[in-house]
Amino acid sequence: MEILPVLIQIDLITLISMEYKQKFKTELATLYRDGELDILFKLLIADLKKQEFNQVLTDGIALGADDEVLFYNAINQLKALKPIQHILGKTDFYGLQFWVSPQVLIPRPETEELVHLILSEQKNKTVNILDVGTGSGCIAISLKHHLPKADVSALDLSLDALAIAKKNAEKHKTNITFFNDDALNLAESSYPNYDVIVSNPPYIALKEKADMEDLVLNNEPHLALFVADHEALIFYDKISDFALSNLKTGGTLYFEINQNLAYETKGLIEQKGFEVALFKDLNDNFRMIKAQLRG
């Protein structure tokens, strides 16, 4: 006789779960693909339930009154094409969680691949690293987390970005030295020599704006995204010049690059005297460069 109430309770919980998921998908179906909606729903529920993404079960969900308000607020923000990372205020990158805001670029999988390349080549080494244009600090902090013996520094022109980066460094207990400086005007004498210089600089030409999603254009800092059409490689030019003076003998320069300008970027850096290798990402696009001075 006790089985019936239990079954009714289970059915009610399942019904609640289906109602939340169905409401979520119905409200957003015209804006996002079904697969995207599954991921967004799971990210939101993971945050509300304070669970890891991979541990979240999207069935049998019951939300309290406060969480329900947050749930429907999130739907409204997603309708306004606000990134889920900004709604939650955080995102995952290379196994770590980072605070993000509209003042920094949302870390992307391609940049994880750049970090992986560096770690695979610098593993077990005691190295001095500089991250130019650190944004959220995701590159510098991930490198320091996995290379605890490394001496890591990072710089950015934006004070707002540096505030986020410092908050992330504190979160992960990583000792990073931060500088407020302009990547296009680095004074060589103000910095020591480094074993590794890495940068994911602005590299999208203004003419490419038309091909970009509104989600990015309306929510992420243009200072960290775009360069003038006639100066598409200016950051690679200036940072490579800095590396000529501030890389140690045998040191390495790493860049994330615009896949549409891969060979042009390679040629520019080679002209300065570097041996340059292009690397593809998981989508088979050239997105990374490794450069070392010729002997």
C-alpha positions in Angstrom: 0.0 0.0 0.0 3.0 2.3 0.4 4.2 1.8 -3.1 1.5 4.0 -4.7 2.4 7.3 -3.0 6.1 6.7 -3.8 5.4 6.2 -7.4 3.2 9.3 -7.5 6.0 11.3 -5.9 8.5 10.0 -8.5 6.1 10.8 -11.3 5.6 14.3 -10.0 9.4 14.9 -9.8 9.8 13.7 -13.3 6.9 15.9 -14.5 8.6 18.9 -12.8 11.8 18.1 -14.5 10.1 17.8 -17.9 8.3 21.1 -17.4 11.5 23.0 -16.7 13.3 21.5 -19.7 10.3 21.8 -22.0 9.8 25.4 -20.9 13.5 26.2 -21.5 13.5 24.7 -25.0 10.1 26.2 -26.0 11.2 29.7 -25.0 14.5 29.5 -26.8 13.9 27.2 -29.8 14.0 30.0 -32.4 17.3 31.3 -31.2 19.4 28.2 -30.5 19.9 24.8 -32.0 18.5 21.8 -30.1 22.0 20.5 -29.2 23.0 24.0 -27.9 19.8 24.1 -25.8 20.7 20.8 -24.2 24.2 22.2 -23.2 22.8 25.5 -22.0 20.1 23.8 -19.9 22.7 21.5 -18.3 25.1 24.4 -17.6 22.3 26.4 -16.0 21.0 23.5 -13.8 24.6 22.6 -12.8 25.1 26.2 -11.6 21.7 26.3 -9.7 22.2 22.9 -8.1 25.9 23.6 -7.4 27.0 20.5 -9.2 29.7 19.6 -11.7 28.6 19.7 -15.3 29.4 16.0 -15.9 27.5 15.0 -12.8 24.3 16.8 -13.6 21.2 14.8 -14.3 18.6 16.7 -16.2 15.8 14.4 -15.1 14.2 14.6 -11.7 14.9 18.3 -11.2 13.1 20.2 -8.5 14.0 23.9 -8.0 13.2 26.0 -4.9 11.5 29.3 -5.3 14.7 31.4 -5.4 16.3 29.1 -7.9 13.2 29.2 -10.0 13.4 33.0 -10.2 17.0 32.7 -11.4 16.0 30.0 -13.9 13.5 32.2 -15.6 15.7 35.3 -15.4 18.4 33.2 -17.2 15.9 32.4 -20.0 15.1 36.1 -20.4 18.8 36.9 -20.7 19.4 34.1 -23.2 16.5 35.5 -25.2 18.4 38.8 -25.3 21.4 36.9 -26.6 23.5 37.3 -23.5 26.2 34.6 -23.3 25.6 31.8 -20.7 29.1 32.5 -19.4 28.1 36.1 -18.5 24.8 35.0 -17.0 26.7 32.6 -14.7 29.7 34.9 -14.4 32.1 32.0 -15.0 33.3 29.4 -17.4 35.6 26.4 -17.5 38.9 26.4 -19.2 41.5 23.6 -19.3 40.0 21.9 -16.2 39.8 25.1 -14.2 36.9 27.5 -13.5 37.4 31.2 -14.3 35.4 34.3 -13.5 34.4 36.2 -16.6 32.6 39.5 -17.4 31.9 41.6 -20.5 35.3 43.2 -19.9 37.2 40.1 -20.9 37.0 37.6 -23.8 35.3 34.4 -23.0 38.0 31.7 -23.1 37.6 29.4 -26.1 38.6 25.8 -26.8 41.2 26.9 -29.4 43.0 28.7 -26.6 43.0 25.5 -24.5 44.8 23.9 -27.4 47.5 26.6 -27.3 47.9 26.0 -23.6 48.2 22.3 -24.2 50.9 22.8 -26.8 52.9 24.9 -24.4 52.5 22.4 -21.6 53.5 19.5 -23.7 56.8 21.2 -24.7 57.6 22.9 -21.4 56.6 20.1 -19.0 59.0 19.5 -16.1 61.0 22.6 -16.9 61.6 25.6 -14.7 60.7 28.4 -17.0 60.0 32.2 -17.0 56.8 32.9 -18.9 55.1 36.1 -20.0 51.5 36.2 -21.2 50.8 39.3 -23.4 47.2 40.4 -23.4 46.1 38.2 -20.6 42.4 39.1 -20.4 40.7 36.8 -17.9 44.2 35.3 -17.1 43.2 31.9 -18.4 46.5 31.2 -20.2 48.8 32.5 -17.5 46.9 30.8 -14.6 46.5 27.5 -16.4 50.2 27.4 -17.2 51.2 28.3 -13.6 48.7 25.7 -12.3 50.3 22.9 -14.3 53.9 24.3 -14.2 54.1 25.2 -10.5 57.9 25.8 -10.7 57.4 28.4 -13.5 57.7 32.1 -12.9 54.7 33.5 -14.7 53.9 37.1 -15.5 51.0 38.6 -17.5 50.1 42.0 -18.8 47.0 43.8 -20.2 46.1 47.3 -21.3 42.7 47.0 -19.6 42.5 47.6 -15.9 39.1 46.0 -15.8 40.6 42.8 -17.4 43.4 42.9 -14.9 41.0 43.0 -12.0 39.3 39.9 -13.3 42.6 38.2 -14.0 43.8 38.9 -10.4 40.6 37.6 -9.0 41.1 34.3 -11.0 44.7 34.1 -9.8 43.6 34.4 -6.2 40.8 31.8 -6.8 43.4 29.2 -8.0 46.1 30.3 -5.6 48.5 31.0 -8.4 51.2 33.5 -7.9 51.2 35.6 -11.0 52.9 39.0 -11.5 50.6 41.4 -13.4 51.5 44.5 -15.4 49.3 47.2 -16.8 50.9 47.8 -20.2 50.2 48.2 -23.9 51.2 45.2 -26.0 51.9 47.5 -28.9 54.4 49.7 -27.0 56.3 47.4 -24.6 59.6 48.9 -23.4 62.1 46.1 -23.7 64.2 47.5 -20.8 61.2 47.3 -18.4 61.1 43.5 -18.6 63.5 40.7 -18.0 64.3 37.9 -20.5 61.8 35.0 -20.8 61.9 31.4 -21.7 58.4 31.6 -23.1 56.4 34.5 -24.4 52.8 33.7 -25.3 49.9 35.8 -26.7 46.4 35.5 -27.9 46.2 39.0 -29.3 43.4 40.8 -31.2 43.5 39.4 -34.7 40.1 39.8 -36.3 40.0 42.4 -39.1 37.2 44.9 -39.0 36.0 43.7 -42.4 35.3 40.3 -40.8 32.7 41.7 -38.5 29.9 41.0 -40.9 30.6 37.2 -40.6 30.5 37.2 -36.8 27.6 36.3 -34.6 25.7 39.0 -32.7 26.3 37.0 -29.5 30.0 37.9 -29.8 29.7 41.3 -31.3 27.3 42.6 -28.7 28.9 41.1 -25.6 32.6 40.9 -25.8 35.2 43.7 -25.7 36.1 44.9 -29.2 39.5 46.1 -27.9 40.4 42.4 -27.4 38.9 41.2 -30.7 39.5 43.6 -33.6 42.3 45.2 -35.5 42.2 47.6 -38.4 42.0 46.0 -41.9 45.3 47.6 -43.0 47.0 46.5 -39.7 45.7 43.0 -39.3 49.1 41.6 -38.1 50.2 44.6 -36.0 50.2 42.7 -32.7 52.2 39.9 -34.1 54.6 42.4 -35.6 55.1 44.3 -32.3 55.2 41.4 -29.9 57.7 39.5 -32.2 59.9 42.6 -32.1 59.7 42.6 -28.3 60.5 38.8 -28.3 63.7 39.5 -30.4 65.1 41.3 -27.4 63.4 39.7 -24.5 63.5 35.9 -25.3 66.3 34.0 -23.8 68.6 31.9 -26.0 66.5 28.9 -27.0 63.3 30.5 -25.8 60.0 30.1 -27.6 57.3 32.5 -28.8 53.7 31.1 -29.0 50.7 32.7 -30.7 47.1 32.0 -31.3 46.4 33.2 -34.8 43.7 34.1 -37.3 43.3 31.0 -39.4 42.6 33.2 -42.5 46.0 34.8 -42.1 48.1 31.8 -41.1 50.7 31.9 -43.8 50.9 35.7 -43.7 51.5 35.6 -40.0 54.1 32.9 -40.4 55.9 34.9 -43.1 56.0 38.0 -41.0 57.6 36.3 -38.0 60.0 34.3 -40.3 61.3 37.6 -41.8 62.4 38.7 -38.3 64.7 35.7 -38.0 62.5 33.1 -36.3 62.1 29.4 -37.2 58.3 29.1 -37.3 55.9 26.2 -37.2 52.2 26.2 -37.8 49.8 24.0 -35.8 46.3 23.0 -36.5 43.4 22.9 -34.0 41.0 20.0 -33.7 38.9 21.5 -36.5 41.9 21.2 -38.8 42.5 24.9 -39.0 45.9 26.6 -38.5 45.4 28.4 -35.2 48.7 28.3 -33.4 52.3 29.3 -34.1 55.5 28.3 -32.4 58.6 30.5 -33.1 62.2 30.2 -32.1 65.1 32.3 -33.1 67.4 30.8 -35.7 70.8 29.9 -34.3 
